[in-house]
């Protein structure tokens, strides 16, 4: 499920992005990944979202 919007998915679609923060995997759906690509790439903590 998407860590940001809570969108559920069966398995993890290849278009989703996996971000590892504090040794925990977070998955983001296509829309959220695109909207937060800059933040993900700079490895910002997602807690502020
Ligand atoms: Zn999402």
mmCIF file of the protein (N, C-alpha, C, O) and its ligand, coordinates in Angstrom:
data_MODEL
# 
_entry.id   MODEL 
# 
loop_
_entity.id 
_entity.type 
_entity.pdbx_number_of_molecules 
1 polymer     1 
2 non-polymer 1 
# 
_entity_poly.entity_id                      1 
_entity_poly.type                           'polypeptide(L)' 
_entity_poly.nstd_linkage                   no 
_entity_poly.nstd_monomer                   no 
_entity_poly.pdbx_seq_one_letter_code       
;(UNK)(UNK)(UNK)(UNK)(UNK)(UNK)(UNK)(UNK)(UNK)(UNK)(UNK)(UNK)(UNK)(UNK)(UNK)(UNK)
(UNK)(UNK)(UNK)(UNK)(UNK)(UNK)(UNK)(UNK)(UNK)(UNK)(UNK)(UNK)(UNK)(UNK)(UNK)(UNK)
(UNK)(UNK)(UNK)(UNK)(UNK)(UNK)(UNK)(UNK)(UNK)(UNK)(UNK)(UNK)(UNK)(UNK)(UNK)(UNK)
(UNK)
;
_entity_poly.pdbx_seq_one_letter_code_can   XXXXXXXXXXXXXXXXXXXXXXXXXXXXXXXXXXXXXXXXXXXXXXXXX 
_entity_poly.pdbx_strand_id                 A 
# 
loop_
_entity_poly_seq.entity_id 
_entity_poly_seq.num 
_entity_poly_seq.mon_id 
_entity_poly_seq.hetero 
1 1  UNK n 
1 2  UNK n 
1 3  UNK n 
1 4  UNK n 
1 5  UNK n 
1 6  UNK n 
1 7  UNK n 
1 8  UNK n 
1 9  UNK n 
1 10 UNK n 
1 11 UNK n 
1 12 UNK n 
1 13 UNK n 
1 14 UNK n 
1 15 UNK n 
1 16 UNK n 
1 17 UNK n 
1 18 UNK n 
1 19 UNK n 
1 20 UNK n 
1 21 UNK n 
1 22 UNK n 
1 23 UNK n 
1 24 UNK n 
1 25 UNK n 
1 26 UNK n 
1 27 UNK n 
1 28 UNK n 
1 29 UNK n 
1 30 UNK n 
1 31 UNK n 
1 32 UNK n 
1 33 UNK n 
1 34 UNK n 
1 35 UNK n 
1 36 UNK n 
1 37 UNK n 
1 38 UNK n 
1 39 UNK n 
1 40 UNK n 
1 41 UNK n 
1 42 UNK n 
1 43 UNK n 
1 44 UNK n 
1 45 UNK n 
1 46 UNK n 
1 47 UNK n 
1 48 UNK n 
1 49 UNK n 
# 
loop_
_struct_asym.id 
_struct_asym.entity_id 
A 1 
B 2 
# 
loop_
_chem_comp.id 
_chem_comp.type 
_chem_comp.mon_nstd_flag 
UNK 'L-peptide linking' . 
ZN  non-polymer         . 
# 
_pdbx_entity_nonpoly.entity_id   2 
_pdbx_entity_nonpoly.name        ? 
_pdbx_entity_nonpoly.comp_id     ZN 
# 
_pdbx_nonpoly_scheme.asym_id         B 
_pdbx_nonpoly_scheme.entity_id       2 
_pdbx_nonpoly_scheme.mon_id          ZN 
_pdbx_nonpoly_scheme.ndb_seq_num     1 
_pdbx_nonpoly_scheme.pdb_seq_num     101 
_pdbx_nonpoly_scheme.auth_seq_num    101 
_pdbx_nonpoly_scheme.pdb_mon_id      ZN 
_pdbx_nonpoly_scheme.auth_mon_id     ZN 
_pdbx_nonpoly_scheme.pdb_strand_id   A 
_pdbx_nonpoly_scheme.pdb_ins_code    . 
# 
loop_
_atom_site.group_PDB 
_atom_site.id 
_atom_site.type_symbol 
_atom_site.label_atom_id 
_atom_site.label_alt_id 
_atom_site.label_comp_id 
_atom_site.label_asym_id 
_atom_site.label_entity_id 
_atom_site.label_seq_id 
_atom_site.pdbx_PDB_ins_code 
_atom_site.Cartn_x 
_atom_site.Cartn_y 
_atom_site.Cartn_z 
_atom_site.occupancy 
_atom_site.B_iso_or_equiv 
_atom_site.pdbx_formal_charge 
_atom_site.auth_seq_id 
_atom_site.auth_comp_id 
_atom_site.auth_asym_id 
_atom_site.auth_atom_id 
_atom_site.pdbx_PDB_model_num 
ATOM   1   N  N  . UNK A 1 1  ? 0.838  -1.201 0.000   1.00 0.00 ? 1   UNK A N  1 
ATOM   2   C  CA . UNK A 1 1  ? 0.000  0.000  0.000   1.00 0.00 ? 1   UNK A CA 1 
ATOM   3   C  C  . UNK A 1 1  ? 0.870  1.247  0.000   1.00 0.00 ? 1   UNK A C  1 
ATOM   4   O  O  . UNK A 1 1  ? 1.970  1.264  0.552   1.00 0.00 ? 1   UNK A O  1 
ATOM   5   N  N  . UNK A 1 2  ? 0.359  2.264  -0.620  1.00 0.00 ? 2   UNK A N  1 
ATOM   6   C  CA . UNK A 1 2  ? 1.135  3.496  -0.744  1.00 0.00 ? 2   UNK A CA 1 
ATOM   7   C  C  . UNK A 1 2  ? 1.322  4.147  0.628   1.00 0.00 ? 2   UNK A C  1 
ATOM   8   O  O  . UNK A 1 2  ? 0.374  4.283  1.401   1.00 0.00 ? 2   UNK A O  1 
ATOM   9   N  N  . UNK A 1 3  ? 2.557  4.544  0.910   1.00 0.00 ? 3   UNK A N  1 
ATOM   10  C  CA . UNK A 1 3  ? 2.859  5.132  2.214   1.00 0.00 ? 3   UNK A CA 1 
ATOM   11  C  C  . UNK A 1 3  ? 2.302  6.544  2.349   1.00 0.00 ? 3   UNK A C  1 
ATOM   12  O  O  . UNK A 1 3  ? 2.217  7.081  3.453   1.00 0.00 ? 3   UNK A O  1 
ATOM   13  N  N  . UNK A 1 4  ? 1.929  7.133  1.243   1.00 0.00 ? 4   UNK A N  1 
ATOM   14  C  CA . UNK A 1 4  ? 1.474  8.517  1.326   1.00 0.00 ? 4   UNK A CA 1 
ATOM   15  C  C  . UNK A 1 4  ? -0.045 8.633  1.270   1.00 0.00 ? 4   UNK A C  1 
ATOM   16  O  O  . UNK A 1 4  ? -0.658 9.233  2.152   1.00 0.00 ? 4   UNK A O  1 
ATOM   17  N  N  . UNK A 1 5  ? -0.644 8.064  0.245   1.00 0.00 ? 5   UNK A N  1 
ATOM   18  C  CA . UNK A 1 5  ? -2.083 8.227  0.094   1.00 0.00 ? 5   UNK A CA 1 
ATOM   19  C  C  . UNK A 1 5  ? -2.854 6.993  0.555   1.00 0.00 ? 5   UNK A C  1 
ATOM   20  O  O  . UNK A 1 5  ? -4.082 7.021  0.635   1.00 0.00 ? 5   UNK A O  1 
ATOM   21  N  N  . UNK A 1 6  ? -2.137 5.910  0.857   1.00 0.00 ? 6   UNK A N  1 
ATOM   22  C  CA . UNK A 1 6  ? -2.806 4.725  1.358   1.00 0.00 ? 6   UNK A CA 1 
ATOM   23  C  C  . UNK A 1 6  ? -3.457 3.888  0.276   1.00 0.00 ? 6   UNK A C  1 
ATOM   24  O  O  . UNK A 1 6  ? -4.228 2.978  0.578   1.00 0.00 ? 6   UNK A O  1 
ATOM   25  N  N  . UNK A 1 7  ? -3.160 4.179  -0.969  1.00 0.00 ? 7   UNK A N  1 
ATOM   26  C  CA . UNK A 1 7  ? -3.709 3.417  -2.074  1.00 0.00 ? 7   UNK A CA 1 
ATOM   27  C  C  . UNK A 1 7  ? -3.221 1.976  -2.005  1.00 0.00 ? 7   UNK A C  1 
ATOM   28  O  O  . UNK A 1 7  ? -2.023 1.713  -1.900  1.00 0.00 ? 7   UNK A O  1 
ATOM   29  N  N  . UNK A 1 8  ? -4.165 1.057  -2.065  1.00 0.00 ? 8   UNK A N  1 
ATOM   30  C  CA . UNK A 1 8  ? -3.817 -0.355 -1.953  1.00 0.00 ? 8   UNK A CA 1 
ATOM   31  C  C  . UNK A 1 8  ? -3.510 -0.940 -3.316  1.00 0.00 ? 8   UNK A C  1 
ATOM   32  O  O  . UNK A 1 8  ? -4.015 -0.478 -4.339  1.00 0.00 ? 8   UNK A O  1 
ATOM   33  N  N  . UNK A 1 9  ? -2.679 -1.958 -3.313  1.00 0.00 ? 9   UNK A N  1 
ATOM   34  C  CA . UNK A 1 9  ? -2.340 -2.645 -4.558  1.00 0.00 ? 9   UNK A CA 1 
ATOM   35  C  C  . UNK A 1 9  ? -2.046 -4.099 -4.257  1.00 0.00 ? 9   UNK A C  1 
ATOM   36  O  O  . UNK A 1 9  ? -1.586 -4.443 -3.168  1.00 0.00 ? 9   UNK A O  1 
ATOM   37  N  N  . UNK A 1 10 ? -2.313 -4.940 -5.225  1.00 0.00 ? 10  UNK A N  1 
ATOM   38  C  CA . UNK A 1 10 ? -1.965 -6.347 -5.070  1.00 0.00 ? 10  UNK A CA 1 
ATOM   39  C  C  . UNK A 1 10 ? -0.523 -6.518 -5.485  1.00 0.00 ? 10  UNK A C  1 
ATOM   40  O  O  . UNK A 1 10 ? -0.188 -6.434 -6.666  1.00 0.00 ? 10  UNK A O  1 
ATOM   41  N  N  . UNK A 1 11 ? 0.324  -6.759 -4.507  1.00 0.00 ? 11  UNK A N  1 
ATOM   42  C  CA . UNK A 1 11 ? 1.744  -6.788 -4.819  1.00 0.00 ? 11  UNK A CA 1 
ATOM   43  C  C  . UNK A 1 11 ? 2.213  -5.359 -5.039  1.00 0.00 ? 11  UNK A C  1 
ATOM   44  O  O  . UNK A 1 11 ? 1.483  -4.414 -4.740  1.00 0.00 ? 11  UNK A O  1 
ATOM   45  N  N  . UNK A 1 12 ? 3.388  -5.196 -5.543  1.00 0.00 ? 12  UNK A N  1 
ATOM   46  C  CA . UNK A 1 12 ? 3.909  -3.859 -5.821  1.00 0.00 ? 12  UNK A CA 1 
ATOM   47  C  C  . UNK A 1 12 ? 4.080  -3.701 -7.329  1.00 0.00 ? 12  UNK A C  1 
ATOM   48  O  O  . UNK A 1 12 ? 4.948  -4.336 -7.928  1.00 0.00 ? 12  UNK A O  1 
ATOM   49  N  N  . UNK A 1 13 ? 3.269  -2.870 -7.930  1.00 0.00 ? 13  UNK A N  1 
ATOM   50  C  CA . UNK A 1 13 ? 3.407  -2.633 -9.374  1.00 0.00 ? 13  UNK A CA 1 
ATOM   51  C  C  . UNK A 1 13 ? 4.793  -2.090 -9.709  1.00 0.00 ? 13  UNK A C  1 
ATOM   52  O  O  . UNK A 1 13 ? 5.386  -1.379 -8.897  1.00 0.00 ? 13  UNK A O  1 
ATOM   53  N  N  . UNK A 1 14 ? 5.312  -2.409 -10.873 1.00 0.00 ? 14  UNK A N  1 
ATOM   54  C  CA . UNK A 1 14 ? 6.664  -1.958 -11.260 1.00 0.00 ? 14  UNK A CA 1 
ATOM   55  C  C  . UNK A 1 14 ? 6.778  -0.453 -11.367 1.00 0.00 ? 14  UNK A C  1 
ATOM   56  O  O  . UNK A 1 14 ? 7.882  0.090  -11.367 1.00 0.00 ? 14  UNK A O  1 
ATOM   57  N  N  . UNK A 1 15 ? 5.658  0.219  -11.458 1.00 0.00 ? 15  UNK A N  1 
ATOM   58  C  CA . UNK A 1 15 ? 5.713  1.675  -11.575 1.00 0.00 ? 15  UNK A CA 1 
ATOM   59  C  C  . UNK A 1 15 ? 5.835  2.346  -10.210 1.00 0.00 ? 15  UNK A C  1 
ATOM   60  O  O  . UNK A 1 15 ? 6.093  3.545  -10.111 1.00 0.00 ? 15  UNK A O  1 
ATOM   61  N  N  . UNK A 1 16 ? 5.645  1.561  -9.178  1.00 0.00 ? 16  UNK A N  1 
ATOM   62  C  CA . UNK A 1 16 ? 5.769  2.136  -7.849  1.00 0.00 ? 16  UNK A CA 1 
ATOM   63  C  C  . UNK A 1 16 ? 7.238  2.293  -7.477  1.00 0.00 ? 16  UNK A C  1 
ATOM   64  O  O  . UNK A 1 16 ? 8.115  1.613  -8.012  1.00 0.00 ? 16  UNK A O  1 
ATOM   65  N  N  . UNK A 1 17 ? 7.477  3.201  -6.552  1.00 0.00 ? 17  UNK A N  1 
ATOM   66  C  CA . UNK A 1 17 ? 8.844  3.454  -6.116  1.00 0.00 ? 17  UNK A CA 1 
ATOM   67  C  C  . UNK A 1 17 ? 9.015  2.996  -4.675  1.00 0.00 ? 17  UNK A C  1 
ATOM   68  O  O  . UNK A 1 17 ? 8.161  3.232  -3.821  1.00 0.00 ? 17  UNK A O  1 
ATOM   69  N  N  . UNK A 1 18 ? 10.140 2.336  -4.429  1.00 0.00 ? 18  UNK A N  1 
ATOM   70  C  CA . UNK A 1 18 ? 10.455 1.904  -3.070  1.00 0.00 ? 18  UNK A CA 1 
ATOM   71  C  C  . UNK A 1 18 ? 11.499 2.840  -2.501  1.00 0.00 ? 18  UNK A C  1 
ATOM   72  O  O  . UNK A 1 18 ? 12.563 3.026  -3.090  1.00 0.00 ? 18  UNK A O  1 
ATOM   73  N  N  . UNK A 1 19 ? 11.200 3.421  -1.370  1.00 0.00 ? 19  UNK A N  1 
ATOM   74  C  CA . UNK A 1 19 ? 12.137 4.301  -0.697  1.00 0.00 ? 19  UNK A CA 1 
ATOM   75  C  C  . UNK A 1 19 ? 12.472 3.727  0.664   1.00 0.00 ? 19  UNK A C  1 
ATOM   76  O  O  . UNK A 1 19 ? 11.579 3.413  1.450   1.00 0.00 ? 19  UNK A O  1 
ATOM   77  N  N  . UNK A 1 20 ? 13.752 3.590  0.940   1.00 0.00 ? 20  UNK A N  1 
ATOM   78  C  CA . UNK A 1 20 ? 14.159 3.032  2.226   1.00 0.00 ? 20  UNK A CA 1 
ATOM   79  C  C  . UNK A 1 20 ? 14.551 4.166  3.155   1.00 0.00 ? 20  UNK A C  1 
ATOM   80  O  O  . UNK A 1 20 ? 15.487 4.922  2.895   1.00 0.00 ? 20  UNK A O  1 
ATOM   81  N  N  . UNK A 1 21 ? 13.815 4.258  4.233   1.00 0.00 ? 21  UNK A N  1 
ATOM   82  C  CA . UNK A 1 21 ? 14.087 5.303  5.222   1.00 0.00 ? 21  UNK A CA 1 
ATOM   83  C  C  . UNK A 1 21 ? 14.167 4.669  6.593   1.00 0.00 ? 21  UNK A C  1 
ATOM   84  O  O  . UNK A 1 21 ? 13.260 3.955  7.020   1.00 0.00 ? 21  UNK A O  1 
ATOM   85  N  N  . UNK A 1 22 ? 15.245 4.936  7.262   1.00 0.00 ? 22  UNK A N  1 
ATOM   86  C  CA . UNK A 1 22 ? 15.431 4.373  8.601   1.00 0.00 ? 22  UNK A CA 1 
ATOM   87  C  C  . UNK A 1 22 ? 15.248 2.854  8.598   1.00 0.00 ? 22  UNK A C  1 
ATOM   88  O  O  . UNK A 1 22 ? 14.631 2.277  9.494   1.00 0.00 ? 22  UNK A O  1 
ATOM   89  N  N  . UNK A 1 23 ? 15.805 2.233  7.565   1.00 0.00 ? 23  UNK A N  1 
ATOM   90  C  CA . UNK A 1 23 ? 15.777 0.773  7.442   1.00 0.00 ? 23  UNK A CA 1 
ATOM   91  C  C  . UNK A 1 23 ? 14.358 0.229  7.262   1.00 0.00 ? 23  UNK A C  1 
ATOM   92  O  O  . UNK A 1 23 ? 14.123 -0.966 7.436   1.00 0.00 ? 23  UNK A O  1 
ATOM   93  N  N  . UNK A 1 24 ? 13.434 1.091  6.921   1.00 0.00 ? 24  UNK A N  1 
ATOM   94  C  CA . UNK A 1 24 ? 12.070 0.650  6.670   1.00 0.00 ? 24  UNK A CA 1 
ATOM   95  C  C  . UNK A 1 24 ? 11.704 0.978  5.230   1.00 0.00 ? 24  UNK A C  1 
ATOM   96  O  O  . UNK A 1 24 ? 11.974 2.077  4.746   1.00 0.00 ? 24  UNK A O  1 
ATOM   97  N  N  . UNK A 1 25 ? 11.094 0.024  4.555   1.00 0.00 ? 25  UNK A N  1 
ATOM   98  C  CA . UNK A 1 25 ? 10.715 0.242  3.171   1.00 0.00 ? 25  UNK A CA 1 
ATOM   99  C  C  . UNK A 1 25 ? 9.380  0.964  3.072   1.00 0.00 ? 25  UNK A C  1 
ATOM   100 O  O  . UNK A 1 25 ? 8.400  0.596  3.720   1.00 0.00 ? 25  UNK A O  1 
ATOM   101 N  N  . UNK A 1 26 ? 9.368  1.991  2.253   1.00 0.00 ? 26  UNK A N  1 
ATOM   102 C  CA . UNK A 1 26 ? 8.130  2.709  1.997   1.00 0.00 ? 26  UNK A CA 1 
ATOM   103 C  C  . UNK A 1 26 ? 7.868  2.633  0.505   1.00 0.00 ? 26  UNK A C  1 
ATOM   104 O  O  . UNK A 1 26 ? 8.773  2.806  -0.311  1.00 0.00 ? 26  UNK A O  1 
ATOM   105 N  N  . UNK A 1 27 ? 6.620  2.373  0.163   1.00 0.00 ? 27  UNK A N  1 
ATOM   106 C  CA . UNK A 1 27 ? 6.253  2.300  -1.243  1.00 0.00 ? 27  UNK A CA 1 
ATOM   107 C  C  . UNK A 1 27 ? 5.339  3.462  -1.587  1.00 0.00 ? 27  UNK A C  1 
ATOM   108 O  O  . UNK A 1 27 ? 4.472  3.863  -0.810  1.00 0.00 ? 27  UNK A O  1 
ATOM   109 N  N  . UNK A 1 28 ? 5.566  3.983  -2.777  1.00 0.00 ? 28  UNK A N  1 
ATOM   110 C  CA . UNK A 1 28 ? 4.749  5.107  -3.219  1.00 0.00 ? 28  UNK A CA 1 
ATOM   111 C  C  . UNK A 1 28 ? 4.167  4.807  -4.585  1.00 0.00 ? 28  UNK A C  1 
ATOM   112 O  O  . UNK A 1 28 ? 4.874  4.342  -5.480  1.00 0.00 ? 28  UNK A O  1 
ATOM   113 N  N  . UNK A 1 29 ? 2.891  5.070  -4.746  1.00 0.00 ? 29  UNK A N  1 
ATOM   114 C  CA . UNK A 1 29 ? 2.233  4.808  -6.018  1.00 0.00 ? 29  UNK A CA 1 
ATOM   115 C  C  . UNK A 1 29 ? 2.773  5.778  -7.069  1.00 0.00 ? 29  UNK A C  1 
ATOM   116 O  O  . UNK A 1 29 ? 3.532  6.702  -6.775  1.00 0.00 ? 29  UNK A O  1 
ATOM   117 N  N  . UNK A 1 30 ? 2.352  5.528  -8.286  1.00 0.00 ? 30  UNK A N  1 
ATOM   118 C  CA . UNK A 1 30 ? 2.893  6.301  -9.392  1.00 0.00 ? 30  UNK A CA 1 
ATOM   119 C  C  . UNK A 1 30 ? 2.669  7.795  -9.214  1.00 0.00 ? 30  UNK A C  1 
ATOM   120 O  O  . UNK A 1 30 ? 3.581  8.598  -9.416  1.00 0.00 ? 30  UNK A O  1 
ATOM   121 N  N  . UNK A 1 31 ? 1.452  8.161  -8.835  1.00 0.00 ? 31  UNK A N  1 
ATOM   122 C  CA . UNK A 1 31 ? 1.132  9.573  -8.679  1.00 0.00 ? 31  UNK A CA 1 
ATOM   123 C  C  . UNK A 1 31 ? 1.927  10.235 -7.568  1.00 0.00 ? 31  UNK A C  1 
ATOM   124 O  O  . UNK A 1 31 ? 2.474  11.324 -7.744  1.00 0.00 ? 31  UNK A O  1 
ATOM   125 N  N  . UNK A 1 32 ? 1.985  9.565  -6.417  1.00 0.00 ? 32  UNK A N  1 
ATOM   126 C  CA . UNK A 1 32 ? 2.714  10.114 -5.281  1.00 0.00 ? 32  UNK A CA 1 
ATOM   127 C  C  . UNK A 1 32 ? 4.210  10.152 -5.558  1.00 0.00 ? 32  UNK A C  1 
ATOM   128 O  O  . UNK A 1 32 ? 4.899  11.093 -5.162  1.00 0.00 ? 32  UNK A O  1 
ATOM   129 N  N  . UNK A 1 33 ? 4.705  9.135  -6.233  1.00 0.00 ? 33  UNK A N  1 
ATOM   130 C  CA . UNK A 1 33 ? 6.134  9.084  -6.530  1.00 0.00 ? 33  UNK A CA 1 
ATOM   131 C  C  . UNK A 1 33 ? 6.536  10.255 -7.411  1.00 0.00 ? 33  UNK A C  1 
ATOM   132 O  O  . UNK A 1 33 ? 7.579  10.880 -7.220  1.00 0.00 ? 33  UNK A O  1 
ATOM   133 N  N  . UNK A 1 34 ? 5.670  10.529 -8.387  1.00 0.00 ? 34  UNK A N  1 
ATOM   134 C  CA . UNK A 1 34 ? 5.976  11.625 -9.305  1.00 0.00 ? 34  UNK A CA 1 
ATOM   135 C  C  . UNK A 1 34 ? 5.915  12.958 -8.583  1.00 0.00 ? 34  UNK A C  1 
ATOM   136 O  O  . UNK A 1 34 ? 6.746  13.837 -8.812  1.00 0.00 ? 34  UNK A O  1 
ATOM   137 N  N  . UNK A 1 35 ? 4.927  13.105 -7.710  1.00 0.00 ? 35  UNK A N  1 
ATOM   138 C  CA . UNK A 1 35 ? 4.748  14.361 -6.992  1.00 0.00 ? 35  UNK A CA 1 
ATOM   139 C  C  . UNK A 1 35 ? 5.874  14.589 -5.983  1.00 0.00 ? 35  UNK A C  1 
ATOM   140 O  O  . UNK A 1 35 ? 6.207  15.726 -5.650  1.00 0.00 ? 35  UNK A O  1 
ATOM   141 N  N  . UNK A 1 36 ? 6.446  13.497 -5.508  1.00 0.00 ? 36  UNK A N  1 
ATOM   142 C  CA . UNK A 1 36 ? 7.457  13.615 -4.456  1.00 0.00 ? 36  UNK A CA 1 
ATOM   143 C  C  . UNK A 1 36 ? 8.811  13.098 -4.881  1.00 0.00 ? 36  UNK A C  1 
ATOM   144 O  O  . UNK A 1 36 ? 9.660  12.766 -4.053  1.00 0.00 ? 36  UNK A O  1 
ATOM   145 N  N  . UNK A 1 37 ? 8.998  13.035 -6.185  1.00 0.00 ? 37  UNK A N  1 
ATOM   146 C  CA . UNK A 1 37 ? 10.239 12.473 -6.698  1.00 0.00 ? 37  UNK A CA 1 
ATOM   147 C  C  . UNK A 1 37 ? 11.461 13.215 -6.170  1.00 0.00 ? 37  UNK A C  1 
ATOM   148 O  O  . UNK A 1 37 ? 12.476 12.614 -5.820  1.00 0.00 ? 37  UNK A O  1 
ATOM   149 N  N  . UNK A 1 38 ? 11.334 14.530 -6.125  1.00 0.00 ? 38  UNK A N  1 
ATOM   150 C  CA . UNK A 1 38 ? 12.471 15.320 -5.669  1.00 0.00 ? 38  UNK A CA 1 
ATOM   151 C  C  . UNK A 1 38 ? 12.797 15.003 -4.206  1.00 0.00 ? 38  UNK A C  1 
ATOM   152 O  O  . UNK A 1 38 ? 13.959 14.859 -3.828  1.00 0.00 ? 38  UNK A O  1 
ATOM   153 N  N  . UNK A 1 39 ? 11.752 14.898 -3.404  1.00 0.00 ? 39  UNK A N  1 
ATOM   154 C  CA . UNK A 1 39 ? 11.942 14.620 -1.986  1.00 0.00 ? 39  UNK A CA 1 
ATOM   155 C  C  . UNK A 1 39 ? 12.512 13.220 -1.779  1.00 0.00 ? 39  UNK A C  1 
ATOM   156 O  O  . UNK A 1 39 ? 13.370 13.000 -0.925  1.00 0.00 ? 39  UNK A O  1 
ATOM   157 N  N  . UNK A 1 40 ? 12.019 12.285 -2.577  1.00 0.00 ? 40  UNK A N  1 
ATOM   158 C  CA . UNK A 1 40 ? 12.493 10.911 -2.443  1.00 0.00 ? 40  UNK A CA 1 
ATOM   159 C  C  . UNK A 1 40 ? 13.957 10.822 -2.850  1.00 0.00 ? 40  UNK A C  1 
ATOM   160 O  O  . UNK A 1 40 ? 14.763 10.165 -2.191  1.00 0.00 ? 40  UNK A O  1 
ATOM   161 N  N  . UNK A 1 41 ? 14.278 11.487 -3.935  1.00 0.00 ? 41  UNK A N  1 
ATOM   162 C  CA . UNK A 1 41 ? 15.649 11.415 -4.423  1.00 0.00 ? 41  UNK A CA 1 
ATOM   163 C  C  . UNK A 1 41 ? 16.624 12.035 -3.437  1.00 0.00 ? 41  UNK A C  1 
ATOM   164 O  O  . UNK A 1 41 ? 17.763 11.587 -3.312  1.00 0.00 ? 41  UNK A O  1 
ATOM   165 N  N  . UNK A 1 42 ? 16.177 13.053 -2.748  1.00 0.00 ? 42  UNK A N  1 
ATOM   166 C  CA . UNK A 1 42 ? 17.058 13.688 -1.776  1.00 0.00 ? 42  UNK A CA 1 
ATOM   167 C  C  . UNK A 1 42 ? 16.975 12.979 -0.427  1.00 0.00 ? 42  UNK A C  1 
ATOM   168 O  O  . UNK A 1 42 ? 17.587 13.404 0.553   1.00 0.00 ? 42  UNK A O  1 
ATOM   169 N  N  . UNK A 1 43 ? 16.198 11.878 -0.395  1.00 0.00 ? 43  UNK A N  1 
ATOM   170 C  CA . UNK A 1 43 ? 16.099 11.036 0.775   1.00 0.00 ? 43  UNK A CA 1 
ATOM   171 C  C  . UNK A 1 43 ? 15.627 11.786 2.016   1.00 0.00 ? 43  UNK A C  1 
ATOM   172 O  O  . UNK A 1 43 ? 16.112 11.562 3.125   1.00 0.00 ? 43  UNK A O  1 
ATOM   173 N  N  . UNK A 1 44 ? 14.688 12.661 1.801   1.00 0.00 ? 44  UNK A N  1 
ATOM   174 C  CA . UNK A 1 44 ? 14.129 13.352 2.949   1.00 0.00 ? 44  UNK A CA 1 
ATOM   175 C  C  . UNK A 1 44 ? 13.210 12.402 3.702   1.00 0.00 ? 44  UNK A C  1 
ATOM   176 O  O  . UNK A 1 44 ? 12.603 11.507 3.113   1.00 0.00 ? 44  UNK A O  1 
ATOM   177 N  N  . UNK A 1 45 ? 13.120 12.598 4.950   1.00 0.00 ? 45  UNK A N  1 
ATOM   178 C  CA . UNK A 1 45 ? 12.217 11.793 5.750   1.00 0.00 ? 45  UNK A CA 1 
ATOM   179 C  C  . UNK A 1 45 ? 10.789 12.090 5.339   1.00 0.00 ? 45  UNK A C  1 
ATOM   180 O  O  . UNK A 1 45 ? 10.417 13.254 5.190   1.00 0.00 ? 45  UNK A O  1 
ATOM   181 N  N  . UNK A 1 46 ? 9.992  11.068 5.156   1.00 0.00 ? 46  UNK A N  1 
ATOM   182 C  CA . UNK A 1 46 ? 8.624  11.261 4.701   1.00 0.00 ? 46  UNK A CA 1 
ATOM   183 C  C  . UNK A 1 46 ? 7.689  11.696 5.817   1.00 0.00 ? 46  UNK A C  1 
ATOM   184 O  O  . UNK A 1 46 ? 6.502  11.913 5.573   1.00 0.00 ? 46  UNK A O  1 
ATOM   185 N  N  . UNK A 1 47 ? 8.190  11.825 7.018   1.00 0.00 ? 47  UNK A N  1 
ATOM   186 C  CA . UNK A 1 47 ? 7.333  12.137 8.158   1.00 0.00 ? 47  UNK A CA 1 
ATOM   187 C  C  . UNK A 1 47 ? 6.678  13.511 8.002   1.00 0.00 ? 47  UNK A C  1 
ATOM   188 O  O  . UNK A 1 47 ? 5.608  13.751 8.562   1.00 0.00 ? 47  UNK A O  1 
ATOM   189 N  N  . UNK A 1 48 ? 7.302  14.402 7.258   1.00 0.00 ? 48  UNK A N  1 
ATOM   190 C  CA . UNK A 1 48 ? 6.758  15.749 7.149   1.00 0.00 ? 48  UNK A CA 1 
ATOM   191 C  C  . UNK A 1 48 ? 5.636  15.829 6.132   1.00 0.00 ? 48  UNK A C  1 
ATOM   192 O  O  . UNK A 1 48 ? 4.999  16.875 6.002   1.00 0.00 ? 48  UNK A O  1 
ATOM   193 N  N  . UNK A 1 49 ? 5.383  14.767 5.420   1.00 0.00 ? 49  UNK A N  1 
ATOM   194 C  CA . UNK A 1 49 ? 4.339  14.827 4.387   1.00 0.00 ? 49  UNK A CA 1 
ATOM   195 C  C  . UNK A 1 49 ? 2.983  14.980 5.018   1.00 0.00 ? 49  UNK A C  1 
ATOM   196 O  O  . UNK A 1 49 ? 1.977  15.049 4.311   1.00 0.00 ? 49  UNK A O  1 
HETATM 197 ZN ZN . ZN  B 2 .  ? -0.030 7.250  -3.349  1.00 0.00 ? 101 ZN  A ZN 1 
# 
